[in-house]
Amino acid sequence: MHEDSPGCEFDPETRTLVATVFGTVQFTKEGIRIIPSWELSHDKTLLMVDVHPEDFNGEEISSGRLLAVIPPEAKELELDFEALNAALAQALETKEFCPAVMARGLLPEPGQDGRLKLAFKADQTAGTLREDGSMDFRERGGIHFVNEGDELGILYPPIPGTPGHDIFGTPIEPAEPQPSKAKAGQGVTSTHNDDGTTAFTASRVGVAHFLNDTLEVSELLEISGDVDYDTGNIHAEHGAVHIRGAIKSGFKVEASGDVIVDGLIEEADVTAGGLVVAGGIIMNGKNKVQAEGNVSAKFFQNALVRAGGDVIAELEISHSDIIATGSIIALGRKGIISGGHIISGSDIHAKIIGNESRSKTIVEIRLPSPRQDQLTNARNQLTEELSRLDKAIGAEDALTMLMTAPEEDRRILAELVKVRGKIQADIRTIDESIATERKALEDLLAEKQVKAEQQAFCGTEVIFSGKSLKVTEDMNAPRFHWNPQDRKIETD
């Protein structure tokens, strides 16, 4: 018996185990345990008893026997004898144990944390999906133009919970509700109301954002027409840019916030701290659109795009080089991904992938793994150190090396051997961490998919985790996903 096993004790005179509680014998790797029939929950809000039809001698268990072994601290409680009798009857009928709740406390009702109710949707969407599947880019859910004095949201204070009590009447206090971390940033005025709420309003014209618990209105730079030789390059260090025309070939637009282009981006460079929305993007594969948020357009043609969020196309993504941390979606009127190399850190979803001319179209799911990259870099550094050490002292067996070395060199050599051993141990530890990280990534990868609602054409290549599957014949409405057990791409 394990010395910490509860419910029984060893009698040295009779050399037997003697039960100290009324309960059920359980055999474990540690030894024998007696699981008490009576149990008080850890929060003392429930007193329960496991009712068995008979004991180990085959004798029927009665309510009297159970009540005789009730925990001393529970003897003065008002017990639910109806529940006990019902459990006894069920146990006798089914010949299986039946639990009964003999006393109940009252759990505290939790309060509500403070919250911010926004007057706009905080998620950055590229547009509103119409009923016919097309994208209405004039209704952009993630771009919230505001005027001075517009209401932005109401901050509500925490609401306390209601105390409860355990079966002995001891009060149980609910967890303290936490205030919201939301705060006013630049371009926002806060007003404290008598009811404890705080109203946020815009103090200037601009674009409203709620990010990292901060509500702010960024400045808005309006360009009434095209970005061309009349305007020159645009550099907005603070806020968003709204271009009512196009960005002409060869020009640059940089903004710390969003960049909204009503017309086309034509072989131009665009960098945004927020999202980028354009009527269309036409490039030659040299210029780049880069955004920390989503990038959306009616179409992408020969585009080079890097997005920290999603990439969304209404019509088509054609012969483009796109990498998105989020999803890549083409589900509008045409909904085509054709040609080029598309990489998503989440899902790829289109109506049609590839085309009838069998142009090579690569769609890839590649999950970011900064932790694995760090581990790999650390391993490479250690491997280089080990290689240099082996060149200096040799890679032969340590004992042989020490025995054959001159006596005056043995002390230094022994220290170097210790260093080598530590490096080797560190490499083994990193290898274990890399294997764990890879397993977690494999499981996460299994949740991702490449889906063509209508068709995937021959010439399409699907890549998951570096493994490739080439579509050799046209497929109707396929879904490609990763099988982590077999480490291969499957379709259904």
C-alpha positions in Angstrom: 0.0 0.0 0.0 1.2 3.5 -0.8 1.9 5.3 2.5 -0.2 8.3 1.4 -3.2 6.1 0.4 -6.3 7.4 2.3 -9.1 5.4 3.8 -7.2 2.5 5.2 -4.3 1.7 7.6 -1.9 -1.2 8.1 -2.3 -3.2 11.4 1.2 -4.6 12.2 -0.2 -7.1 14.7 -2.6 -8.8 12.3 -0.5 -7.8 9.2 -3.8 -6.7 7.5 -5.2 -3.6 5.9 -8.1 -2.1 7.9 -10.6 0.3 6.3 -10.9 3.6 8.2 -13.9 4.9 6.2 -17.0 3.4 4.6 -16.4 3.3 0.9 -15.2 1.5 -2.2 -11.9 -0.3 -2.6 -9.8 0.9 -5.5 -6.6 -0.7 -6.7 -4.0 1.7 -8.2 -0.4 1.6 -9.2 0.4 3.3 -5.9 -1.5 0.7 -3.9 -4.9 0.3 -2.3 -7.2 3.2 -1.7 -10.7 3.4 -0.1 -12.9 6.0 -1.8 -15.3 7.3 0.8 -19.0 6.9 -0.1 -19.6 10.4 1.4 -18.0 13.3 -0.3 -18.0 17.0 0.3 -17.2 19.1 -2.7 -14.1 21.2 -2.5 -16.2 24.4 -2.3 -18.5 22.8 0.3 -21.6 23.6 -1.7 -22.5 19.9 -2.2 -22.7 16.9 0.1 -23.0 13.7 -1.9 -23.1 10.0 -1.2 -22.5 7.1 -3.6 -25.2 4.5 -3.0 -24.4 0.9 -3.9 -26.9 -2.0 -3.8 -24.8 -4.2 -1.6 -21.5 -4.3 0.3 -18.5 -6.6 -0.4 -20.2 -9.4 1.6 -23.3 -9.2 -0.6 -25.4 -7.7 2.2 -27.9 -5.0 1.1 -27.0 -1.5 2.0 -29.7 0.5 3.8 -30.2 4.2 4.5 -29.4 3.5 8.1 -26.0 2.1 7.4 -25.1 5.1 5.2 -26.4 7.7 7.7 -24.4 6.0 10.5 -21.2 6.8 8.7 -22.1 10.4 7.7 -19.2 12.8 8.2 -19.4 14.3 11.7 -19.4 17.9 10.4 -22.6 17.1 8.4 -24.7 15.5 11.1 -26.5 18.7 12.0 -27.5 19.5 8.4 -30.9 19.3 6.9 -30.5 16.3 4.5 -32.5 15.3 1.5 -33.8 11.9 2.6 -36.0 11.6 -0.4 -33.0 11.8 -2.7 -31.3 9.1 -0.6 -34.3 6.8 -0.7 -34.7 7.3 -4.5 -31.0 6.5 -5.0 -31.3 3.3 -2.9 -34.4 2.2 -4.9 -32.6 2.8 -8.2 -29.4 1.0 -7.0 -31.4 -2.0 -5.9 -33.3 -2.1 -9.2 -30.3 -1.6 -11.6 -27.7 -3.4 -9.4 -25.4 -0.4 -10.0 -24.3 2.4 -7.8 -26.3 5.7 -7.9 -25.1 9.0 -6.5 -27.4 11.1 -4.3 -27.0 14.8 -3.4 -27.9 15.1 0.3 -27.4 18.8 0.8 -26.9 21.8 -1.5 -25.4 25.3 -0.9 -26.0 28.2 -3.2 -23.4 29.1 -5.7 -22.6 32.8 -6.0 -23.9 34.6 -9.1 -21.0 36.0 -11.0 -21.0 39.7 -11.8 -20.3 41.3 -15.1 -17.0 42.8 -16.1 -17.0 46.3 -17.4 -17.6 46.5 -21.1 -17.4 48.9 -24.0 -20.4 49.1 -26.3 -19.2 50.5 -29.6 -21.4 52.6 -31.9 -19.7 50.8 -34.9 -18.4 47.3 -35.6 -14.8 47.0 -34.5 -13.9 44.1 -36.9 -12.1 45.2 -40.0 -14.0 43.8 -42.9 -13.3 44.7 -46.5 -16.9 45.1 -47.6 -20.4 43.9 -47.2 -21.4 40.6 -48.9 -24.5 41.0 -51.0 -27.2 38.3 -51.2 -26.0 37.3 -54.7 -22.5 36.7 -53.3 -20.9 39.9 -54.7 -19.0 42.3 -52.5 -20.3 45.9 -51.9 -17.1 47.8 -51.3 -19.1 51.0 -50.6 -20.4 49.4 -47.4 -17.0 48.8 -45.8 -17.6 47.3 -42.3 -14.1 48.1 -41.2 -13.9 51.8 -42.2 -15.8 54.2 -39.9 -15.7 57.8 -41.1 -16.8 60.1 -38.3 -17.4 63.8 -37.8 -16.6 65.9 -34.7 -19.1 65.2 -32.0 -20.2 61.7 -33.3 -20.9 59.2 -30.6 -18.3 56.4 -30.6 -19.3 54.2 -27.7 -20.4 53.8 -24.1 -18.2 52.4 -21.4 -20.2 50.5 -18.7 -18.7 49.9 -15.2 -18.5 46.4 -13.6 -21.7 45.0 -12.1 -21.1 43.2 -8.8 -22.3 39.6 -8.4 -24.6 38.1 -5.7 -23.0 36.1 -2.8 -23.8 32.5 -2.2 -23.2 30.1 0.7 -22.0 26.6 1.3 -24.0 23.9 3.0 -22.9 25.2 6.4 -24.2 28.7 5.7 -20.8 30.2 5.3 -21.0 33.0 2.7 -19.2 32.6 -0.6 -18.3 35.8 -2.3 -18.4 36.0 -6.1 -15.2 36.9 -8.0 -14.6 40.6 -8.2 -15.7 41.8 -11.7 -13.0 43.6 -13.6 -13.3 47.0 -15.2 -12.9 47.3 -19.0 -9.4 48.2 -20.1 -10.9 50.3 -22.9 -9.6 53.9 -22.9 -9.8 57.0 -25.0 -6.9 57.7 -27.4 -6.2 60.5 -29.8 -9.2 62.3 -31.3 -11.6 61.0 -28.7 -13.3 62.8 -25.8 -14.6 61.0 -22.7 -17.5 62.2 -20.6 -18.4 60.6 -17.3 -22.1 60.3 -16.7 -24.1 60.2 -13.4 -25.0 56.5 -13.9 -21.4 55.5 -13.8 -21.0 55.1 -17.6 -18.5 56.9 -19.8 -19.5 58.3 -23.2 -16.8 58.5 -25.9 -17.2 61.0 -28.7 -15.1 62.0 -31.7 -13.2 65.3 -31.2 -12.2 65.6 -34.8 -13.1 64.4 -38.3 -11.4 61.2 -39.2 -11.6 57.4 -39.1 -12.6 55.6 -35.8 -10.7 52.6 -34.7 -10.8 50.3 -31.6 -7.5 48.4 -31.3 -5.4 47.2 -28.4 -8.1 48.5 -25.9 -7.8 52.0 -27.3 -10.6 53.9 -29.0 -9.2 56.6 -31.3 -10.0 58.8 -34.3 -7.1 59.0 -36.6 -6.7 62.0 -38.9 -8.0 61.6 -42.4 -6.2 62.9 -45.4 -8.6 63.3 -48.3 -7.3 63.3 -51.9 -10.1 64.5 -54.1 -8.8 62.9 -57.3 -5.9 60.7 -58.4 -2.5 60.4 -56.9 -0.3 61.5 -59.8 2.1 64.3 -60.7 -0.3 66.9 -59.4 -0.2 65.4 -55.9 3.1 63.6 -55.8 3.7 60.8 -53.4 1.6 60.7 -50.3 3.2 60.2 -46.8 0.6 60.3 -44.0 2.6 59.9 -40.8 -0.6 60.2 -38.7 -3.9 58.7 -39.7 -5.7 57.4 -42.7 -5.8 58.3 -46.4 -8.9 58.4 -48.6 -8.1 58.7 -52.3 -11.3 59.4 -54.3 -9.5 58.5 -57.6 -6.7 56.1 -58.5 -3.0 55.7 -57.5 -1.2 56.1 -60.8 1.8 54.1 -62.0 5.1 54.8 -60.2 3.7 56.7 -57.3 3.7 55.8 -53.5 1.2 56.1 -50.8 2.3 55.5 -47.1 0.0 55.8 -44.1 0.1 54.9 -40.5 -3.6 54.0 -40.7 -5.9 52.8 -43.5 -5.6 53.5 -47.2 -8.9 53.7 -49.0 -8.7 54.0 -52.8 -12.0 54.4 -54.7 -10.3 53.7 -58.0 -7.4 51.5 -59.1 -3.9 50.9 -57.7 -1.9 50.9 -60.9 1.7 49.7 -60.6 2.1 51.7 -57.4 3.6 51.0 -53.9 1.2 51.2 -51.0 2.1 50.8 -47.3 -0.6 50.9 -44.6 -0.6 50.5 -40.9 -4.2 49.4 -41.1 -6.2 48.0 -44.0 -6.1 48.7 -47.7 -9.2 48.8 -49.8 -9.1 49.5 -53.6 -11.4 49.3 -56.6 -8.8 47.0 -58.2 -5.1 46.3 -58.2 -3.2 46.1 -61.4 0.6 45.6 -61.3 3.6 44.2 -63.2 4.9 42.1 -60.3 7.4 44.7 -59.1 5.4 47.1 -57.0 3.9 46.0 -53.7 0.9 46.6 -51.5 1.7 46.0 -47.9 -0.8 46.3 -45.0 -0.8 45.3 -41.3 -4.6 44.6 -41.7 -6.8 43.3 -44.5 -6.3 44.0 -48.2 -9.4 43.9 -50.4 -10.2 44.8 -54.0 -12.6 43.9 -56.8 -9.7 42.2 -58.5 -5.9 41.5 -58.2 -3.9 41.3 -61.4 -0.1 40.5 -61.3 -0.2 41.9 -57.8 2.4 41.6 -55.1 0.6 41.7 -51.8 1.6 41.2 -48.2 -1.2 41.4 -45.6 -1.2 41.0 -41.8 -4.9 40.1 -42.1 -7.2 38.7 -44.8 -7.0 39.2 -48.6 -10.4 39.4 -50.2 -11.3 39.6 -53.9 -14.7 40.1 -55.4 -13.9 39.1 -58.9 -10.5 37.5 -59.4 -7.0 37.0 -58.1 -5.0 36.5 -61.3 -1.2 35.6 -61.6 -0.5 37.3 -58.3 2.1 36.7 -55.5 0.1 37.1 -52.2 1.0 36.2 -48.7 -1.6 36.8 -46.0 -1.5 36.0 -42.3 -5.2 35.5 -42.4 -7.5 33.9 -45.0 -7.5 34.5 -48.7 -11.1 34.7 -50.1 -12.6 35.0 -53.5 -16.3 34.4 -53.2 -17.9 37.3 -55.2 -19.5 37.2 -58.6 -16.7 35.3 -60.3 -14.6 34.2 -57.3 -11.6 33.0 -59.2 -8.0 32.3 -58.0 -6.0 31.7 -61.2 -2.2 31.6 -61.7 0.5 32.8 -59.4 1.4 31.7 -55.9 -1.1 32.3 -53.0 0.0 31.7 -49.4 -2.4 31.9 -46.4 -1.8 31.5 -42.7 -5.4 30.4 -42.3 -7.7 29.2 -45.1 -8.1 29.7 -48.9 -11.7 29.8 -50.1 -12.8 30.5 -53.7 -15.4 29.5 -56.1 -12.9 28.4 -58.7 -9.2 27.6 -58.4 -7.2 27.4 -61.6 -8.5 27.9 -65.1 -9.4 26.0 -68.3 -6.0 26.8 -69.9 -4.4 24.8 -67.0 -2.2 27.7 -65.9 0.0 26.7 -63.0 -1.8 27.9 -59.8 -0.2 27.3 -56.4 -2.3 27.7 -53.3 -0.5 27.1 -50.1 -1.3 27.0 -46.4 1.7 28.1 -44.4 1.3 28.6 -40.7 3.7 31.2 -39.1 5.9 29.6 -36.5 8.2 32.2 -34.8 8.8 29.8 -31.9 10.0 27.0 -34.2 12.1 29.5 -36.2 13.8 30.7 -32.9 14.5 27.1 -31.9 15.9 26.2 -35.3 18.2 29.3 -35.2 19.4 28.4 -31.7 20.1 24.8 -32.8 22.0 26.0 -35.8 24.2 28.2 -33.6 24.9 25.3 -31.2 25.7 23.0 -34.1 28.2 25.5 -35.3 29.8 25.7 -31.9 29.9 21.9 -31.6 31.6 21.7 -35.0 34.2 24.2 -34.0 34.9 22.4 -30.8 35.2 19.0 -32.6 37.7 20.5 -34.9 39.7 21.8 -31.9 39.7 18.7 -29.7 38.6 16.0 -32.1 35.3 14.1 -32.2 36.5 10.8 -30.8 35.4 9.2 -27.5 36.0 11.5 -24.5 37.6 8.8 -22.4 40.0 7.7 -25.2 40.8 11.3 -25.8 41.7 12.0 -22.2 43.7 8.8 -21.8 45.9 9.5 -24.8 46.4 13.2 -24.2 49.5 14.5 -22.5 49.0 14.9 -18.7 49.5 18.7 -18.8 46.7 19.0 -21.4 44.2 16.8 -19.6 42.7 19.5 -17.3 41.9 21.9 -20.2 40.8 19.0 -22.3 38.4 17.8 -19.6 36.8 21.2 -19.4 36.3 21.3 -23.2 34.8 17.8 -23.1 32.3 19.1 -20.4 31.4 22.0 -22.6 30.9 19.7 -25.6 28.7 17.5 -23.5 26.6 20.5 -22.4 26.2 21.6 -26.0 25.1 18.1 -27.1 22.6 18.1 -24.2 21.3 21.5 -25.2 20.8 20.3 -28.8 18.8 17.3 -27.6 16.6 19.5 -25.5 16.0 21.9 -28.5 15.2 18.9 -30.7 12.6 17.8 -28.2 11.1 21.3 -28.2 11.1 21.4 -32.0 9.3 18.1 -32.1 6.7 19.4 -29.6 6.2 22.6 -31.6 6.0 20.7 -34.9 3.3 18.5 -33.4 1.3 21.5 -32.2 1.6 23.1 -35.7 0.5 19.8 -37.4 -2.6 19.7 -35.2 -3.4 23.4 -36.0 -2.8 22.8 -39.7 -5.4 20.0 -39.7 -8.0 22.7 -38.9 -7.2 24.7 -42.1 -8.5 24.1 -45.6 -8.3 25.0 -49.2 -11.8 24.9 -50.7 -13.2 25.5 -54.2 -16.9 25.9 -54.1 -17.3 25.0 -57.8 -14.2 23.6 -59.4 -10.4 23.2 -59.1 -8.8 22.8 -62.5 -5.9 20.6 -63.6 -2.7 22.6 -63.1 -3.5 23.6 -59.6 -0.9 22.7 -56.9 -2.0 22.6 -53.3 0.7 22.8 -50.6 0.4 22.1 -46.8 3.4 22.0 -44.5 5.7 21.8 -47.5 4.0 18.8 -48.9 2.5 19.2 -52.4 -0.5 17.7 -54.1 -0.9 18.4 -57.8 -4.4 18.3 -59.3 -4.0 16.1 -62.4 -7.6 16.3 -63.5 -10.5 18.7 -63.0 -12.3 18.3 -59.7 -15.8 19.4 -58.7 -16.1 21.3 -55.4 -13.1 19.8 -53.7 -11.9 20.5 -50.2 -8.2 20.0 -49.5 -7.1 19.5 -45.9 -4.2 18.1 -43.9 -4.1 14.7 -42.2 -1.5 15.0 -39.4 -1.4 11.3 -38.6 -0.4 10.3 -42.2 1.2 13.7 -42.9 -0.4 14.1 -46.3 -3.0 16.2 -48.0 -6.5 14.6 -48.4 -9.6 15.7 -50.4 -13.3 15.3 -49.9 
